[in-house]
């Protein structure tokens, strides 16, 4: 069954859509979850949660804004990160004694501008270099996993990542980006 057919089944709320989603995209979703969650039960629960989010939020998917796989991997990654934060106890109530962790408006604007600059700069890199950075820092894959899948050594991966980070830091203006 094709991607478009699976999307349509989910949009139509046909339960076969969920089965097809997990059959065809479950391995990709597991691949995204694995570096973030170490416990097998947490991984499986996260997979179920991510599939449910795809089911519930299917109307937010817009093929004009990006690919299905891109949308699904982002959704899966965010589900895994949220689960990891919850497992570490990072979600909690703020008391009056604790200052708000939210950035000040000026700081938030600066962060947004820096993120836009970085995004533009990433697209000046080769596909290979950009993919390496995304695998390590967005999908949180281990250096060993990346090296194994690229057929190289962890040291070579670390060296390339270091050079790329230095290159980006230099092009972004040095110390303000760390």
C-alpha positions as CSV (number, residue, x, y, z in Angstrom):
1,X,0.0,0.0,0.0
2,X,1.3,3.5,-0.9
3,X,1.9,6.5,1.3
4,X,-1.1,8.4,-0.2
5,X,-3.4,5.5,0.4
6,X,-2.3,5.3,4.1
7,X,-2.8,9.0,4.6
8,X,-6.2,8.8,3.1
9,X,-7.2,5.9,5.3
10,X,-6.1,7.8,8.4
11,X,-8.0,11.0,7.2
12,X,-11.1,8.8,6.6
13,X,-10.7,7.4,10.2
14,X,-10.5,3.9,8.8
15,X,-8.7,1.7,11.4
16,X,-6.8,-0.1,8.6
17,X,-4.9,3.2,8.3
18,X,-3.3,2.7,11.7
19,X,-2.3,-0.9,10.9
20,X,-0.8,0.2,7.6
21,X,1.0,3.1,9.2
22,X,2.7,0.8,11.7
23,X,3.4,-1.8,9.0
24,X,5.0,0.5,6.5
25,X,6.4,3.3,8.8
26,X,6.8,1.5,12.1
27,X,10.5,0.6,11.4
28,X,11.3,4.3,10.5
29,X,9.5,5.4,13.6
30,X,11.4,2.9,15.8
31,X,14.7,4.1,14.2
32,X,13.9,7.6,15.3
33,X,12.9,6.6,18.8
34,X,15.7,4.2,19.6
35,X,18.5,6.8,20.2
36,X,16.3,8.8,22.5
37,X,14.7,6.1,24.7
38,X,16.8,3.3,26.0
39,X,14.1,1.1,27.6
40,X,12.3,-1.3,25.2
41,X,8.9,-0.8,26.9
42,X,9.3,3.0,26.7
43,X,10.1,2.7,23.0
44,X,7.0,0.6,22.3
45,X,4.8,2.9,24.3
46,X,6.3,5.9,22.5
47,X,5.7,4.2,19.1
48,X,2.0,3.8,20.1
49,X,1.8,7.4,21.3
50,X,3.4,8.7,18.1
51,X,1.1,6.6,15.9
52,X,-1.9,8.0,17.9
53,X,-0.6,11.5,17.4
54,X,-0.4,11.0,13.7
55,X,-4.0,9.7,13.8
56,X,-5.2,12.6,15.8
57,X,-3.2,15.3,14.0
58,X,-3.5,14.1,10.4
59,X,-5.4,17.2,9.4
60,X,-2.3,19.2,10.3
61,X,-0.3,17.4,7.6
62,X,0.0,19.5,4.5
63,X,2.0,18.1,1.6
64,X,2.7,21.6,0.3
65,X,4.7,22.3,3.5
66,X,6.8,19.2,3.5
67,X,6.9,15.5,2.9
68,X,4.9,12.8,4.8
69,X,8.1,11.2,6.1
70,X,9.5,14.5,7.3
71,X,6.2,15.3,9.1
72,X,6.0,11.8,10.6
73,X,9.7,11.7,11.8
74,X,9.3,15.2,13.4
75,X,6.1,14.0,15.1
76,X,7.8,10.8,16.3
77,X,11.0,12.6,17.5
78,X,9.0,15.1,19.5
79,X,6.9,12.3,21.1
80,X,10.2,10.5,22.1
81,X,11.7,13.7,23.5
82,X,8.6,14.5,25.5
83,X,8.6,11.0,26.9
84,X,12.3,11.2,27.8
85,X,11.7,14.5,29.6
86,X,8.8,13.0,31.5
87,X,10.9,10.0,32.5
88,X,13.6,12.4,33.8
89,X,11.0,14.3,35.8
90,X,11.5,17.5,34.0
91,X,7.8,18.2,33.8
92,X,6.8,19.7,37.1
93,X,5.0,22.6,38.7
94,X,6.6,25.9,39.1
95,X,6.5,27.4,42.6
96,X,6.8,31.1,43.5
97,X,10.4,30.5,44.6
98,X,11.6,29.4,41.2
99,X,12.0,32.0,38.5
100,X,10.3,31.2,35.2
101,X,12.5,29.4,32.8
102,X,10.9,31.2,29.9
103,X,13.3,33.6,28.1
104,X,12.7,37.3,28.2
105,X,11.1,38.7,25.0
106,X,14.4,40.1,23.8
107,X,16.2,36.9,24.4
108,X,13.4,34.9,22.6
109,X,13.7,37.2,19.6
110,X,17.5,36.8,19.5
111,X,17.2,33.0,19.7
112,X,14.7,33.0,16.8
113,X,16.9,35.2,14.7
114,X,19.9,32.9,15.4
115,X,17.9,29.8,14.6
116,X,16.9,31.4,11.3
117,X,20.5,32.2,10.5
118,X,21.6,28.7,11.4
119,X,18.9,27.2,9.3
120,X,19.9,29.2,6.2
121,X,23.6,28.3,6.8
122,X,22.8,24.6,7.1
123,X,21.4,24.7,3.6
124,X,24.7,26.0,2.3
125,X,26.3,22.8,3.4
126,X,26.4,19.7,1.3
127,X,23.6,17.2,1.7
128,X,26.0,14.7,3.3
129,X,27.3,17.2,5.9
130,X,23.8,18.5,6.7
131,X,22.5,14.9,7.1
132,X,25.4,14.2,9.5
133,X,24.5,17.1,11.7
134,X,20.8,16.3,11.7
135,X,21.5,12.6,12.6
136,X,23.7,13.6,15.6
137,X,21.9,16.7,16.9
138,X,18.3,16.4,15.7
139,X,17.7,12.7,15.8
140,X,20.2,12.2,18.6
141,X,21.9,9.2,17.1
142,X,25.0,8.0,18.8
143,X,28.4,8.5,17.1
144,X,28.8,4.7,17.0
145,X,25.5,4.2,15.2
146,X,26.3,6.8,12.6
147,X,29.8,5.4,12.0
148,X,28.5,1.9,11.7
149,X,25.8,2.9,9.2
150,X,28.2,5.0,7.2
151,X,30.9,2.4,7.2
152,X,33.5,4.5,9.0
153,X,35.0,4.9,12.4
154,X,33.5,6.8,15.4
155,X,36.7,8.9,15.4
156,X,36.1,9.9,11.8
157,X,32.5,10.9,12.5
158,X,33.6,12.9,15.6
159,X,36.3,14.7,13.6
160,X,33.9,15.6,10.8
161,X,31.3,16.8,13.3
162,X,33.9,18.9,15.1
163,X,35.1,20.5,11.8
164,X,31.5,21.2,10.8
165,X,30.7,22.8,14.1
166,X,33.8,25.0,13.9
167,X,32.9,26.0,10.4
168,X,29.4,27.0,11.4
169,X,30.5,28.8,14.5
170,X,33.0,30.8,12.4
171,X,30.4,31.7,9.8
172,X,27.8,32.6,12.4
173,X,30.1,35.1,14.2
174,X,32.0,33.0,16.8
175,X,31.4,33.4,20.5
176,X,27.7,34.3,20.3
177,X,26.9,30.8,19.1
178,X,28.1,28.0,21.1
